[in-house]
Amino acid sequence: MQDKTHLVDEITGHRRMRRNRKADWTRRMVQENRLTVDDLIWPIFLIPGTGIVDPITAMPGVNRMTVDKAVEAAKMAADLGIPALATFPDIEIELRDQTGSQALVANNLLNQATRAIKQAVPNIGVITDVALDPFTSHGHDGILRDGEIVNDETVEQIVKAAILQADAGADMIAPSDMMDGRIGAIRRGLDAHGHQMVGIMSYATKFSSAFYGPYREAINTGGLLKGDKKSYYIDPANGTEAVRDAALDVEEGADMLMVKPGLPYLDICWRLKEAFGLPTFAYQVSGEYTQIKAAAMNGWIDGERAMLETLLSFKRAGCDGVLTYFAPEVARLLAKRD
């Protein structure tokens, strides 16, 4: 009777992939991608007032925080080694209007938080968004005129808002509005006002996705939104268009690129990194976070393993880091392993 091992060796040509998987030490030695705390950006939500930590029902474990509590969170993040925060305001409904004019108030909630965080924790990065949706009464990312989101007027306004955010101490501006020409206009505006060293992380490919729902609850825009955002967000079917969109942002001076959402668009992460070589990030958005949390809470999946596996997939897809609500939880886990 012929030796079965010999038969397998003939088929495989003596190549046995399992040799490198046989033990923990070999698996660790040949691991191609690793997740570290340096890969994490933590998005946090801000609300007016003092001393308030307000749980977000649709995002278990995530809270809205007043500025003083956000400062405490920033200190905790810095102690965990998290490099940067991304801040998003939930302002009073009565301050929202058709043009999002509150974005142009120098001491608005977002800028208050930036000043307070940078004063208390100067070494942590603060990344701010200049999209108008937290400030508009209709929930859109730009100015609404006669049923249309007007591009150029919106760009003019977000440039002014970006300058105010930089004045407040923001280290990086991350425009998520998806208006045409915004990156170049923001770069020129920042440079003209002495902010040459403030970076731009472009939401280069932001898709018209079903995964944003919990976020809209977090900043209270879900019930306000009139219509949809398909006229300025990218169609989920269009990968080549997304690359072209990113190419324009690169030409206009973006320092870093972002793909949003994350997991459904790993192919886009890879294509952008391969095409441009810029630091590339994914935003693991609220819907991605919530589906893992909800499934884990129901005992349907191992939440910790799923969390780490999805984050590692971004690294494998070429990302340099991830914006994720899991950031503090992951940082603690990684610290225990070290």
C-alpha positions, 0 to 999 in steps of 0.5 A: 500500500502506497504511503499516504504522506508520500502521495500528499508530498507529490501533490504539494511538491513538499510545500506544506503551508501548515508548517508555519502555523504549527505553533504560537511562536511561528505564527507570531514570527510570520504574522504579516500585519499587526494592530497597535495603539498607534493605529487608533483614532478615537471619535468622540461626541460633544454636548453643551453643559458641564458634568454630563456623560450621556449614553447613546442608545444606538451605540452601546458603550459610546457617550456624548460628553460635555467639554469638561468630560471630553477633557477627562476622556482625552487624558485617559486616551493619552494615558492609553497611548491613543495618538488622536481624537476626532471630535463631533458636536451635538449642538442645541437644535435652536442654534441650527439654521439653513446655512449652519451659521453656528460653524462660523462662531469662534467659540462654538462647542467644537472649538471650545472643546479643542481649546480645552483639550489642547490646553489640558493634553497638548500632546494628543492630536485633535482632528476636526470636521468642517462639514455643516451637518451638525449645524444645519436645521436640515441635516445636510453637510452643506447649504441648502438652497431651493432643494439643492446643496450648493457647492461653492457657497458651502466651500466658502463657509467651510473654509472660514470654519476650518480657519476658526478650528485651526485658530482654536488649536486643531491639529488637522482638518478633516472635511467630510462634506464631499463638496468639489474643490474643498481641499484646495480651498481649505489649504489656501485658506489655512496657509493665508492665515498662518496655519501652514502646519495644520494638516488636512485629512480628506474624507476622500471617498465618503459613500452614500451608505446605510451604515451611518444611522447611529451616528446621526442619532449621536449628533441629532440629525437623523430626524432633521434630514430632508431627502438624502445625500446622494447628490454629493456622497459617492454611489456604493457601486462606484470604485473607479469614481472613488479613486478619481475623487481621491486623486483630485484631493491629492492634487489639491493638497490633502496630506492624508486620505480617508475611506468611509465607511470602512469594512464594506470598502476594503477594496477602496482602501487598497486602491487608494494606498496603491495609487497614491501612497499617502497615509490612508485611513478607514473610518469604522463607522457607527453602523459597523461598530453597533452591529458588532456590539449588538451581535456580541450582546446577544451572544451571537459572536465573540465581540472581542475577536470580531472587533480585533479581526475587523480592525486588523483587516483594515491594516491588511487592506493597506490602511495606516490607521482606523477611526474607531469607537472601539479605540479605548477598548482596543488600547486596553487589550493591547496594553495587557498583551504587551 
